[in-house]
Structures are given as C-alpha cells and as structure tokens.
Amino acid sequence: MSTTNTISAADVNNLRQLTGAGMMDCKKALQESNGDMEAAIDFLRKKGAKISANRADRDAKEGAIIAKVTSDNKLGVIVQLSCETDFVAKNEDFVAFTHKLVDIALANKAANVEALRALPMDGLTVADKLTEQVGKIGEKIDVVKYEIVTGENIVPYIHAGNRLSVLVSLNHPASEANFIAGKDVAMQIAALNPVALDKGDVDPTIIEREIAIGMDQARAEGKPEAMLEKIAQGKLGKFYKDSTLLNQEFVKDNSKTILQMLDGIEKGLTVVSFKRVSL
C-alpha cells in the first residue's frame, strides 16, 4: 500500500484501468484513501453517487440504444443507456459500455431493468457500475429502457448513430433468406414506426380517436351527419394500411404489403411481434 506522500504513477494507472476514471480523479481518490486501492474505488463510486444525486433533475435525453440477439436467434434484447449530451453519447467508451450491458442482459436473460441492474459486472453490480460511470463521465446516466423478445427467430437492427434499435420476431427458424427479409422489416419499422402489428392489435383508444378525427373531417367537408361514421370507417381502412406493420406497403416494393413480401420469401413466414426503441 502507498502512503499519501508516495502515490505512484503506477498506482494511479492501475486505478484508471480498474475504474476508467480520469487521472486526476484517481490520484485524488488514492490520496483521500491513503493509497488503499479498494477504498479509492469506493471513493470514486461515492463521488458518482453524489454527482448522480446532484444531477437528478437534469434531462438525460441523449444516449445509445443497442439491440442484440443470442447466437441461436431465440432471444433478443434492447438496452437504452441515457446521458445528457450528444458528445458523451458518441464517445466510444460510452457505446462500448452499452454493448457490455446488452451482453450481460443476454447472457443472463434479464427479465427487466431491475433484474439487469442487480446482475454482476466486473466484481460489482450493474447498478454500482452505472454509479461508477457517473463519477467517471460527470453526467447523469442510467438504463432508461429495456426490451426483451423471445421466439423462433429474432432479427436485430441498430440504426446509424445508435439512436434507434429494433427487434423483429419471425415465426420460422433462422435462414439466410428470412434473416435478410427480417432486416428489411426491421428497417421499415425504424423508418415508419407502425403503431401495431396487425389490425386486431391496435389499441381501442387509438381506433376511437381515428374514427372521431375521420368524422370531424367529413363534417367539415359538409357531408351529411348520417354518413359521418361510415365515411370515418372508410378512412380507418387507410389508417390500418399506413400504420399497422403487416398491412403497410413494403418500402422496397410497394406492389406488396409486408405480409405478402414475407410470404413470398417463405410460405407462411410472418412477424409474430416487434419492439422499437428510439431517442
């Protein structure tokens, strides 16, 4: 153990390797802990907790969103790690840390954010590592969204810049052809943000709102009151076509719906579910 007066560059570098904190922060932590490495790590973690408390009311609207699946394509997760600035969101270490969280979530099949936060990570819990990262970065960071999908064949997609990710669950076992098709579907979900998978999956409150809007539009056009609901129901058909995934026109070939495109790749191939997470 070093003393306060004999903190060596090697000690500082060792603490930096263990925690990722800045050189001056590591030096101060070692000085405050009389050279005790474990106590210095605790000092840095407490600093992170203090920063986190002080920045609790800050907006953390930036971040990285990463989607990955297991090697057998049976399970996929999306993790959104938030931060305050675009500068941090684009930092290689921040993105790498997000990837590591996803790997831990996948390996342990974490059911939700709370389960993920409790998992071990480099001798600590994920929650403690998040606090440690706050101390290192100096910004409010946290796992703000977590999605898990299980199924026969999960296809992931991460949009450029790590600001949006998608998971698509297909009903047929993984193959090269349906992986490509699944990626096309995921990119369509990223671009068009469907509200549901199919007509029957749309939230009833959304349908009620669309009918009310359709009736108001028809009324404004001077249509007879007795015809308003029928006209609104007709408009609802267009809403389903535009806003439910399986009924949307395939952007790469608008002569087909997504359902028709998938069936053309493999007979009976379809999407079972999807998740989309965006900043």
Rosetta blueprint (number, residue, H / E / L):
1 M L
2 S L
3 T L
4 T H
5 N H
6 T H
7 I L
8 S L
9 A H
10 A H
11 D H
12 V H
13 N H
14 N H
15 L H
16 R H
17 Q H
18 L H
19 T H
20 G L
21 A L
22 G L
23 M H
24 M H
25 D H
26 C H
27 K H
28 K H
29 A H
30 L H
31 Q H
32 E H
33 S L
34 N L
35 G L
36 D L
37 M H
38 E H
39 A H
40 A H
41 I H
42 D H
43 F H
44 L H
45 R H
46 K H
47 K H
48 G H
49 A H
50 K H
51 I H
52 S H
53 A H
54 N H
55 R L
56 A L
57 D L
58 R L
59 D L
60 A L
61 K L
62 E E
63 G E
64 A E
65 I E
66 I E
67 A E
68 K E
69 V E
70 T L
71 S L
72 D L
73 N L
74 K L
75 L E
76 G E
77 V E
78 I E
79 V E
80 Q E
81 L E
82 S E
83 C E
84 E L
85 T L
86 D H
87 F H
88 V H
89 A H
90 K L
91 N L
92 E H
93 D H
94 F H
95 V H
96 A H
97 F H
98 T H
99 H H
100 K H
101 L H
102 V H
103 D H
104 I H
105 A H
106 L H
107 A H
108 N H
109 K L
110 A L
111 A L
112 N L
113 V H
114 E H
115 A H
116 L H
117 R H
118 A H
119 L L
120 P E
121 M E
122 D L
123 G L
124 L E
125 T E
126 V H
127 A H
128 D H
129 K H
130 L H
131 T H
132 E H
133 Q H
134 V H
135 G H
136 K H
137 I H
138 G L
139 E L
140 K L
141 I L
142 D E
143 V E
144 V E
145 K E
146 Y E
147 E E
148 I E
149 V E
150 T E
151 G L
152 E L
153 N E
154 I E
155 V E
156 P E
157 Y E
158 I E
159 H L
160 A L
161 G L
162 N L
163 R L
164 L E
165 S E
166 V E
167 L E
168 V E
169 S E
170 L E
171 N L
172 H L
173 P L
174 A L
175 S L
176 E H
177 A H
178 N H
179 F H
180 I H
181 A H
182 G H
183 K H
184 D H
185 V H
186 A H
187 M H
188 Q H
189 I H
190 A H
191 A H
192 L H
193 N L
194 P L
195 V L
196 A E
197 L L
198 D L
199 K H
200 G H
201 D H
202 V L
203 D L
204 P H
205 T H
206 I H
207 I H
208 E H
209 R H
210 E H
211 I H
212 A H
213 I H
214 G H
215 M H
216 D H
217 Q H
218 A H
219 R H
220 A H
221 E L
222 G L
223 K L
224 P L
225 E H
226 A H
227 M H
228 L H
229 E H
230 K H
231 I H
232 A H
233 Q H
234 G H
235 K H
236 L H
237 G H
238 K H
239 F H
240 Y H
241 K H
242 D H
243 S H
244 T E
245 L H
246 L H
247 N H
248 Q L
249 E E
250 F E
251 V L
252 K L
253 D E
254 N E
255 S E
256 K E
257 T E
258 I H
259 L H
260 Q H
261 M H
262 L H
263 D H
264 G H
265 I H
266 E L
267 K L
268 G L
269 L L
270 T L
271 V E
272 V E
273 S E
274 F E
275 K E
276 R E
277 V E
278 S E
279 L L
